[in-house]
Amino acid sequence: MEHEKCSAWYYQVSKIINDQKENLYKRDFKFFQVDVLLKLAKKIDHYSSECNECNNYKKEILELSEQIPELLNNSLKGRREFEKNIDKYRNHLKRKHKLMPERYYISLYSLLGTVIGITVGLIAALLINWHIVKFTVLLCFAIGLIVGRIIGNRKEKKQKKQFGNL
């Protein structure tokens, strides 16, 4: 997907967004992740030929890209509208096309491994000897984190190979 040819629509949106950088405060461009709109536009462009919803979003994204400075520089309502649209496109790609953000599964399984590891450590400390609670919790925390990262990394590779990432 990274090496695919993009449509003229995508290049038009890309040019508009890059031209809008000058009309925005640098911190707003980063904070509101305007570059994410460009990444989402590329994915939506890719799926627009087979998905009517993606095809409909193309018009919205073009209009949104033209309004970026007005939305982000002026009011809280405009900023919320921009963020709401970004979330709408991102959720559509997640739900309909099974695209997940990079490192999603690594983070998820690391968290799950950590929680399970701490729980197992506490239970082991209760069953064996309460005085070694620090040792068992730390050991199980580390083991859970490592196992979670390994499983998450495998799932991440499988996801990227099968569907790609956001």
Buried (B, 14 or more C-beta within 10 A) or exposed (E): EEEEEEBEBBEEBBEBBEEBEEEBEEEBBEEBBBEBBBBBBBBBBBBBEEBEBBBEBBEEBBEBBBBBBEBBEEEEEBBEBBBEBBEEBBEBBBEEBEBBEEEBBBBBBBBBBBBBBBBBBBEBBEEEEEEEBEEBBEBBBBBBBBBBBBBBBEBBEEBBEEBBBB
